[in-house]
Amino acid sequence: MEEQETREVYLKREGNLAEVKVRDFELLIDEPADKGGTNKGPRPTEYLLAALAGCYTATFIRIAEKRKQHIERIECTAREYISRKENRVTKAELSLVVYSSMNDEELGIINRLAENSCTVKNSLNTEVITSVVRA
């Protein structure tokens, strides 16, 4: 059996506001005021989009480094499309601006490799197992 790395977060929710502990970090998850929240933090799907953009750009840079290509910085605009009928994110788009002197061919190769290597992107259709207990 494959050895797997595990990670864990702790979440406490009261109403629409949730406090999340991740390693040494505390995050807030909330909804906008017009949706019944207090607007003290991003929505869960906004965190999902930020995780996708963060993972993809980090993967992109790591692959570039392995290929001896220098990237000064990457700017990424991420957009998600949500179907209320299906109750899910149906599509996400990442638009990257890469500040580098590498040629377009190398940029395309790195992008294709990143598409196959981004953990969050590869996890979007993964199985999710839930369990519920009453306190």
N, C-alpha and C positions, 0 to 999 in steps of 0.2 A: 504494500500500500504506500502511496506517495506521502512523504512528510509534508505537513501543511503548517503554515504560519497562522496563528489566530490573533485576533484583535477584539477588544471589547470596549463598549461605551456604556455609560450609565445615564439614564434619562428619568427625570421627575417632572410630571406635567400637572398643572392646575389650570383648568380651562384651556384656552388656546395657547397659553405661554408654557414653554417647556425649557427646563434647565438641563443641559447636557454636560457631562464630564468626559473628556477624552484625554487620557494621560494627565498632563499637568495643565490642561486648558479647560475653560468653562465657556460654553456657547449658549446662546439663546435661540430658540426656534419659536416663531410667532406667526401671526397672520396680520394683514393690514387692518386698520381700524374699521374700514368699510366692510370687512368680512368677519367682524366680531372680535378681532384681536386688539392688541395694544401697540402693535408696530414696533416692538422692541428688538426684533431680530428678523432674519430672513425666513421665508417659508421653507418647508422641507424640500420642495422641488427646486427651489433656488439654491439650496445647499447641494443638491444632487448635480445641478448644472455647474456650480462652482467646483465641485469635486471632479467632474468630467474635464473641465477646462484645466484645472490644476494638474491632474494626472497626465493628461495628454501633452501639455507643454513640458512637464518634467521628463516624460518619456522621450519626447522629441529632442530635448537638450542632451539627455543621456546617450541616445543613439548617435547624435552628431558628435559628441565627445569621443565615443568609441571609433568613429570614422575619421577622427582627427580634423573635424570641422569646428571652427570657432563661431559661436553665436554671442553677440553682444547682449541682446535681449529679445524677448518675444512679447508681443502684445496680442491678446486674444479677446475677441468678442464672442460670447456664447449666447445662443438663443434656443429656447425650447418651445415646442408646440404641444399643447395639452388638449386632448379630446375630452370634453365633459361627458359626452355620450359613452365613451369607452372607459372613462375615469383613469386615464393614464397619459404619460408623455408619449406621443406618437413619433416625434422626430426631434433631434437636436442638431444644431448646426454650430460648428466652430470655424471662425474666420481668424486665421493667424497672420500676423505681420512679423516676419523674421528679419531682424537686423543682423546681417551677415554678408560676407563677401563671396559665399559659395555660389556656384552657378545653379541655374534652374533645374538641370538634370539631377544634381546631387540633392537639391531641396526636395524634389519629387520622390527620390529614393528614400530619403529619411522620413518623409510623410507617410509613404506606404508601409514602412517598417513600424512607425509609431502607431498606425491604424491597427496593426496586428498585435502590438505589444502593450497597449494601454489597458491596465487592469480594470479601471472603472468602465471603460467602453466595452470591454469583453464581459463585464459582469451584468450589464443591463438586462439581459434575458436569462439570468441565473435563477435557480430554484431558491425560494425563500421559505423557510420552515418557521412556523410560529407556534408558540405555546402560551396558554393563558391560565393563570391561577388567580383565585380570589383571595384577597388578604383578610 
